[in-house]
């Protein structure tokens, strides 16, 4: 048996974020619906009401069946004890077929390593998974399998706003993955912005409507009985909070199985891929966010309370929010923000940076593409082309497009290569759009806006 390297061990431990919370996404520039469910690693006292498996109400752009299913995502789904039985009953699968699905999901997760980066994309991982799943359930059941997994994600969360760049009028959290940004709104007012780490393309951050109902301080971690856990950590062993073997940081906030908002990230990972389908913050920042979230929900949680929990690292404490807070997980690569047009990198390879999507966004503000000056249109077209590339710098495409070549499994994509954003000054958008960051934590370098030359007036 091969020895487990330190890097592989650390990743294996971090992968438990996938089993205890962290995984998948929906492919559009707007949103689908999604479920609110407990994280698998929540303590017994932190249990939440399971999400219903109602059929979602898909938007015109996507539905539950279009959610990309990768094998590590499937592995995380099996962490829910009810998943295997429901899968068997829904698709009329045999025990052997379910066991084989669980096995290939575990084997793929066990291969993942951060020591060799820059190799995979979400669409490649999705396509590879589909081929392997089809080999087990058969081609005739593949679509039903994908739809079933989509339903597990999409039931009960409620639909996101149908218009792009929607500004909340209530209290909620908004996460936009391509912008690496999380916002806190209170009664329609943006009060706080965080720069975040997002899920690797192989573990894409979900898209849809979720809900935060509790904050779990000092979460312990119990390794599941899986091949990639065995070594220095034993299945069933309780790993205390604060341990170097515990990937969850000082606290976690479940936002629907199996995703979390949690700490434990290094500052360099903010604005990059950093998790297995979760929203990642540093430990000090997730403690700050917990206080902000508590205030937004009308829950009493003082800095002294948080400091007290941190001092008792061997004791898990669950704070139930007085009022649950909605959490929007968006994938918007074209955003009008405070009068400027922001075009973000298509990091999950969804093919969203198109002229059609740009027209949809401009239409929200009563602006046509033809209303822009010739230079503004040229800049927008150039930005769409430049940002229509995946994390490796390759032209993006949706998961139905033919592959570029053989996918190299076994590695996660660790960094985004090249520029992540282009900002364009557009006169017709002045004073319009989604609000600019407020009290941004931590401060991020701001791109220099591209200004169009003034229009020439005729004589």
C-alpha positions in Angstrom: 0.0 0.0 0.0 1.4 3.4 -0.9 2.3 5.8 1.8 0.1 8.9 2.1 2.0 12.1 1.5 1.4 15.1 3.7 -0.2 17.1 0.8 -2.5 14.1 0.0 -3.4 13.7 3.6 -4.2 17.4 4.0 -6.4 17.2 0.9 -8.1 14.0 2.0 -9.0 15.8 5.3 -10.2 18.8 3.4 -12.3 16.6 1.2 -14.3 15.8 4.3 -15.8 19.2 3.7 -17.4 17.5 0.8 -18.8 14.8 3.0 -19.7 17.2 5.8 -20.8 19.9 3.5 -19.5 21.2 0.1 -20.5 20.7 -3.6 -22.4 21.3 -7.1 -23.9 24.0 -9.4 -26.4 25.0 -12.1 -25.5 26.2 -15.5 -26.7 29.7 -16.4 -26.0 33.4 -15.8 -29.0 33.6 -13.5 -30.3 30.8 -11.3 -32.3 27.7 -10.6 -33.9 26.7 -7.3 -32.3 24.8 -4.5 -32.8 23.1 -1.2 -32.2 24.0 2.3 -30.9 20.9 4.3 -28.7 20.1 7.2 -24.9 19.6 6.7 -24.0 15.9 7.2 -21.4 16.8 9.8 -23.7 18.9 12.0 -23.7 17.8 15.6 -26.9 16.0 16.9 -28.0 19.2 18.7 -27.6 21.1 15.4 -30.0 19.1 13.3 -32.2 20.9 10.9 -35.4 20.0 9.1 -34.6 17.9 6.0 -35.4 19.5 2.7 -38.4 18.3 0.8 -37.8 16.6 -2.6 -40.5 18.6 -4.4 -40.1 19.1 -8.1 -38.4 22.4 -8.7 -39.8 25.3 -10.8 -37.1 25.7 -13.4 -36.3 29.1 -14.9 -36.3 29.5 -18.7 -32.5 29.1 -18.7 -32.2 25.9 -16.6 -33.8 23.3 -14.4 -32.9 20.6 -11.9 -31.9 18.1 -14.7 -29.2 20.5 -16.0 -27.2 20.5 -12.8 -23.7 19.2 -13.5 -23.0 16.0 -11.6 -19.4 15.1 -11.0 -18.2 12.0 -9.2 -16.9 13.9 -6.1 -20.3 15.6 -6.0 -22.0 12.2 -6.1 -19.7 11.0 -3.3 -20.9 13.9 -1.2 -24.5 13.1 -1.9 -23.9 9.6 -0.6 -23.0 11.2 2.8 -26.7 11.7 3.2 -27.9 8.3 4.7 -31.2 8.5 2.9 -29.7 9.1 -0.6 -28.8 5.5 -1.5 -32.3 4.2 -0.6 -34.1 7.0 -2.4 -31.9 6.6 -5.5 -32.6 2.8 -5.6 -36.4 3.3 -5.3 -36.7 6.2 -7.7 -34.7 4.6 -10.5 -35.5 1.0 -9.7 -31.7 0.2 -9.3 -30.3 -3.0 -7.8 -28.2 -3.1 -4.7 -25.2 -4.0 -6.9 -25.8 -0.9 -9.1 -26.0 1.4 -6.1 -22.9 -0.1 -4.6 -21.0 0.4 -7.8 -22.1 4.0 -8.0 -20.9 4.6 -4.5 -17.6 2.9 -5.3 -16.8 4.9 -8.4 -17.7 8.1 -6.6 -15.4 7.2 -3.7 -12.5 6.1 -6.0 -12.6 9.4 -8.0 -12.6 11.4 -4.8 -9.7 9.4 -3.4 -7.7 10.3 -6.5 -7.9 14.0 -6.1 -4.8 15.8 -5.3 -3.8 19.5 -5.0 -0.1 18.7 -5.7 -0.8 18.7 -9.4 -3.0 21.5 -10.4 -4.4 23.2 -13.5 -5.9 20.2 -15.3 -9.7 19.9 -15.1 -12.9 21.8 -15.8 -16.4 21.4 -14.6 -17.7 20.3 -18.0 -14.9 17.7 -18.3 -15.6 16.3 -14.8 -19.3 16.3 -15.6 -18.9 14.5 -19.0 -16.5 11.9 -17.4 -19.0 11.2 -14.6 -21.9 10.8 -17.1 -20.0 8.2 -19.1 -19.2 6.2 -15.9 -22.6 6.5 -14.5 -24.2 5.4 -17.8 -22.0 2.3 -17.8 -23.7 1.3 -14.5 -27.4 2.5 -14.8 -27.6 2.3 -18.6 -28.2 5.1 -21.2 -32.0 5.0 -20.8 -31.8 5.9 -17.0 -29.0 8.5 -17.2 -31.3 11.4 -17.7 -33.5 10.2 -14.9 -30.5 9.9 -12.7 -29.3 13.4 -13.4 -32.9 14.7 -12.8 -33.1 12.9 -9.5 -29.9 14.4 -8.2 -31.1 17.8 -9.4 -34.3 17.4 -7.4 -32.3 16.6 -4.3 -30.7 20.0 -4.7 -33.7 22.0 -6.0 -36.7 21.3 -3.8 -38.0 23.8 -1.2 -35.5 26.6 -1.6 -37.7 29.0 -3.6 -36.9 30.6 -6.9 -34.3 33.3 -7.3 -35.2 36.6 -8.9 -35.8 36.1 -12.6 -33.9 39.3 -13.7 -30.1 39.4 -13.7 -28.3 41.7 -11.2 -31.3 41.8 -8.9 -30.9 44.0 -5.8 -32.6 42.5 -2.7 -35.3 44.5 -1.0 -35.2 42.4 2.2 -32.5 40.8 4.5 -30.4 38.2 2.8 -27.0 37.0 1.8 -26.0 37.2 -1.9 -23.0 35.2 -3.2 -21.8 35.6 -6.8 -19.2 33.0 -7.5 -17.5 34.5 -10.6 -17.0 37.8 -8.7 -15.6 35.9 -5.6 -18.0 38.1 -3.6 -20.5 37.7 -0.8 -22.8 40.5 0.3 -25.0 41.0 3.3 -28.2 43.0 2.8 -30.3 44.2 5.7 -33.8 45.4 4.8 -32.6 46.1 1.2 -29.5 48.0 2.3 -26.0 46.5 1.5 -24.1 46.6 4.8 -21.1 44.4 4.3 -19.1 42.7 1.5 -16.6 39.8 1.7 -14.1 38.5 -0.7 -14.4 34.8 -0.7 -12.9 31.5 -2.0 -15.2 29.3 -4.1 -15.4 25.7 -5.0 -13.0 24.1 -7.3 -14.4 23.4 -10.8 -14.5 19.8 -9.9 -16.5 20.8 -6.8 -18.4 23.8 -8.2 -20.2 26.1 -5.8 -24.0 25.4 -6.0 -26.3 27.9 -7.6 -29.8 28.6 -6.3 -31.7 29.6 -3.2 -30.6 28.4 0.2 -31.1 29.3 3.9 -28.9 29.9 6.9 -30.6 28.8 10.1 -27.8 28.3 12.6 -24.2 28.9 13.4 -22.2 26.0 14.7 -19.1 27.0 16.8 -16.2 24.6 17.3 -17.6 21.9 15.0 -16.1 18.5 15.6 -15.4 16.3 12.6 -16.1 12.5 12.4 -14.3 10.9 9.5 -16.5 8.6 7.5 -15.5 5.1 6.7 -14.1 5.8 3.3 -10.8 4.7 1.6 -9.3 8.2 1.4 -9.7 8.8 5.1 -7.8 5.8 6.5 -4.2 6.6 7.6 -3.4 8.9 10.5 -7.2 9.5 11.0 -9.5 6.6 11.8 -13.1 6.4 10.6 -15.4 7.2 13.5 -12.7 9.0 15.4 -14.0 12.4 16.7 -11.5 15.1 15.5 -11.8 18.1 17.8 -12.2 21.7 16.7 -8.9 23.5 16.3 -7.1 20.3 15.3 -4.9 20.4 12.3 -6.8 17.4 11.1 -10.2 19.3 11.2 -10.9 21.2 7.9 -13.9 23.2 9.2 -12.2 26.0 11.1 -13.7 27.7 14.1 -17.3 27.6 12.9 -19.5 26.5 10.1 -22.9 27.8 8.8 -24.8 25.1 6.9 -26.7 26.5 3.9 -28.2 23.3 2.5 -26.7 19.9 2.1 -23.9 19.6 1.5 -22.7 23.2 1.4 -21.4 25.4 4.1 -20.0 28.9 4.8 -16.9 28.2 6.9 -13.4 29.4 7.8 -10.0 27.9 7.9 -8.8 29.4 4.6 -5.5 31.1 4.0 -5.8 34.8 2.9 -4.1 33.9 -0.5 -7.1 31.6 -1.3 -9.6 34.4 -1.2 -10.4 35.4 -4.8 -9.4 31.9 -5.9 -10.7 28.3 -5.9 -10.5 27.2 -2.3 -13.1 24.6 -1.3 -15.1 21.6 -2.2 -18.3 23.4 -3.1 -18.4 25.8 -0.1 -18.0 29.5 0.5 -14.5 29.9 2.1 -13.3 32.6 4.4 -10.3 33.0 6.7 -11.0 32.1 10.4 -11.1 35.7 11.6 -13.4 36.7 8.7 -15.8 33.9 9.3 -16.1 35.0 12.9 -16.8 38.5 11.8 -19.4 37.2 9.3 -21.0 35.2 12.1 -21.5 38.4 14.1 -22.9 40.2 11.0 -25.2 37.3 10.2 -26.5 37.2 13.7 -27.3 40.9 13.7 -29.1 40.7 10.4 -31.2 37.8 11.7 -32.1 39.6 14.9 -30.1 37.1 17.0 -28.1 38.2 20.1 -24.5 37.3 19.6 -21.9 39.6 21.0 -18.2 39.8 20.3 -17.7 38.5 23.9 -19.9 35.5 23.0 -17.8 34.7 20.0 -14.6 35.1 21.9 -15.9 32.9 24.7 -16.8 30.1 22.2 -13.3 30.4 20.7 -11.7 29.9 24.1 -13.7 26.6 24.6 -12.6 24.9 21.5 -13.4 21.4 22.8 -17.1 22.3 23.2 -19.4 22.5 20.2 -22.0 25.3 20.6 -25.0 25.8 18.3 -26.6 29.2 18.0 -30.0 29.1 16.3 -30.8 32.2 14.3 -33.9 34.0 15.5 -35.0 34.5 11.9 -33.6 32.3 9.1 -31.7 34.3 6.5 -32.1 33.5 2.8 -28.8 32.8 0.9 -28.7 33.4 -2.9 -25.9 31.5 -4.7 -25.6 33.2 -8.1 -23.5 32.7 -11.2 -23.5 36.0 -13.0 -20.5 36.9 -15.2 -22.1 40.1 -16.5 -22.9 42.6 -13.9 -23.8 46.3 -14.0 -22.4 47.7 -10.8 -22.7 51.3 -9.7 -22.8 52.6 -13.3 -20.0 50.4 -14.7 -20.2 47.2 -16.7 -18.3 44.4 -15.0 -17.5 41.2 -17.1 -16.1 38.4 -15.0 -14.2 35.3 -16.1 -16.3 32.3 -16.8 -14.5 30.2 -14.2 -17.0 27.3 -14.3 -16.9 27.0 -18.0 -20.6 27.7 -18.5 -20.6 29.7 -21.7 -22.3 32.7 -20.1 -20.2 35.6 -21.6 -22.2 36.1 -24.8 -23.8 39.0 -26.6 -27.2 37.5 -25.8 -26.6 37.6 -22.1 -25.1 41.1 -22.3 -28.3 42.3 -24.0 -30.4 40.7 -21.3 -28.5 42.5 -18.6 -28.6 45.8 -20.4 -32.3 45.4 -20.9 -32.8 45.4 -17.1 -31.7 49.0 -17.1 -33.6 50.1 -20.2 -30.4 50.2 -22.3 -29.9 48.6 -25.7 -26.5 47.5 -27.0 -27.1 49.9 -29.9 -27.3 52.7 -27.3 -23.7 52.3 -26.5 -21.1 54.3 -28.3 -19.1 52.5 -31.0 -16.0 52.4 -28.7 -18.1 51.1 -25.8 -19.5 48.4 -27.9 -16.0 47.4 -29.1 -14.8 47.3 -25.5 -17.7 45.2 -24.4 -17.2 42.8 -27.3 -13.5 42.5 -26.6 -14.2 41.9 -22.8 -16.8 39.2 -23.6 -14.2 37.4 -25.7 -11.4 37.8 -23.2 -13.5 36.7 -20.2 -15.2 33.8 -22.1 -12.4 31.5 -21.0 -12.3 28.9 -18.3 -9.9 28.9 -15.4 -7.0 27.6 -17.5 -7.4 30.2 -20.2 -9.2 27.9 -22.7 -12.3 29.1 -24.5 -15.3 28.2 -22.4 -18.1 26.0 -23.5 -21.1 24.2 -22.0 -21.0 20.6 -20.9 -22.7 19.4 -24.1 -19.9 20.6 -26.3 -17.3 18.1 -27.6 -14.3 17.5 -25.5 -11.0 19.2 -26.3 -9.1 16.1 -25.4 -8.8 13.4 -22.9 -9.5 14.6 -19.4 -6.8 14.2 -16.8 -8.5 12.9 -13.7 -6.9 13.0 -10.3 -6.2 16.7 -9.9 -8.2 19.7 -8.8 -7.9 23.1 -10.5 -6.2 25.3 -7.9 -5.9 28.7 -9.4 -7.5 30.9 -12.1 -4.9 31.8 -14.8 -4.8 35.3 -16.0 -7.2 38.3 -15.6 -10.5 37.6 -13.8 -12.4 40.8 -14.6 -12.8 43.6 -17.1 -14.6 46.9 -16.1 -16.0 49.3 -18.7 -17.3 52.8 -18.1 -20.6 53.1 -20.0 -22.3 56.5 -20.1 -25.8 55.1 -20.5 -25.4 53.1 -17.3 -24.4 56.0 -15.1 -26.1 55.9 -11.7 -27.6 52.4 -12.4 -26.9 48.9 -11.3 -26.1 46.6 -8.4 -24.4 48.4 -5.5 -20.6 48.6 -5.2 -18.9 46.7 -2.3 -19.4 48.1 1.2 -16.9 47.7 4.0 -15.1 45.1 1.8 -13.3 42.5 3.9 -10.5 42.0 3.0 -9.8 44.9 0.6 -9.2 43.6 -3.0 -7.3 45.3 -5.8 -9.7 47.2 -8.0 -9.4 46.9 -11.8 -8.9 50.1 -13.8 -12.1 50.9 -15.7 -11.8 51.2 -19.5 -13.2 54.6 -20.5 -14.6 55.1 -24.0 -13.6 58.2 -26.0 -16.2 60.9 -26.1 -18.7 60.7 -29.0 -17.8 63.0 -31.9 -20.5 65.6 -32.6 -21.5 66.4 -36.1 -21.2 70.0 -37.4 
